[in-house]
Amino acid sequence: MNIADVRRQAFAMPISSPAFPPGPYRFTRREFVVITYRTDMDALRAVVPEPLEVVEPLVKYEFIRMPDSTGFGDYTESGQVIPVQLRTAKGVEHGAYVHAMYLNDHPPIAGGRELWGFPKKIASPVLDYETETIAGTLDYGNARVAKATMGFKHRALDAASILAGIAGPNFLLKIIPHVDGSARICELVRYYMVDVKMHGAWTAPASLELHPHALAPVADLPVLEVESAVHYIADMTLALDTVEHDYLA
């Protein structure tokens, strides 16, 4: 393979059979259960990188079913997203920082980490229905680290409020090491979900329990009180990101 071929073919590892195809990546009937809970403010500040700022002691714990995603197949993920704000020359922006994600499928783990910087690890999340209850579980190996329950479609929500939240900026800490083990890329990046089509949104009573684990430390942001819960289904496209701040510059 000559130099020109390397440059032309290289976009992901391994070059001979990349773990994921080129984007864009479209998700059809992506199903979310998002439980917003109150946690410890000092614990939040310890994990959210500057220049992002924590405004309230809130965390959104998510279970997401993706039955039809371009290039990534059928998989489930679970994790924590933290509401934040960012001060820019144009004013204060409100968005979300993705703190932790656990998936049961390798291509979206590889693509998510390499392209965007999603903090993805392999685990066993499940989102399912148990008669009148929506149930989400996250197992890391044989250990249960998260369990959520929610009533099934108790009350419909206005789609506009959900769409407004989806339209906001999302932030990630992208880290790619150099061959000597030091950080070659260390950036705060932003991305958006675009071309969103809602199929429905609902709320109901919900519960969430998190269990300590050394390598899946979701319980480091403890549940003090469940604030709200939303269940919605939508089509959307994951747009490629831009660099917001270069920590090595």
SULDAZI-V893869 format. One record per run of one state. SS is the DSSP state (H for helix, E for strand, L for the rest). FROM is the first residue (numbers start at 1). TO is the last residue. If there is no record, write none. Layout:
ss & from & to
SS & FROM & TO
SS & FROM & TO
//
This chain:
ss & from & to
L & 1 & 2
H & 3 & 9
L & 10 & 24
E & 25 & 38
L & 39 & 40
H & 41 & 47
L & 48 & 52
E & 53 & 54
L & 55 & 57
E & 58 & 69
L & 70 & 72
E & 73 & 88
L & 89 & 90
E & 91 & 103
L & 104 & 105
H & 106 & 116
L & 117 & 119
E & 120 & 122
L & 123 & 123
E & 124 & 130
L & 131 & 132
E & 133 & 140
L & 141 & 142
E & 143 & 151
L & 152 & 154
E & 155 & 156
L & 157 & 158
H & 159 & 167
L & 168 & 168
E & 169 & 177
L & 178 & 182
E & 183 & 191
L & 192 & 192
E & 193 & 203
L & 204 & 205
E & 206 & 210
L & 211 & 217
H & 218 & 220
L & 221 & 224
E & 225 & 238
L & 239 & 241
E & 242 & 246
L & 247 & 249
//
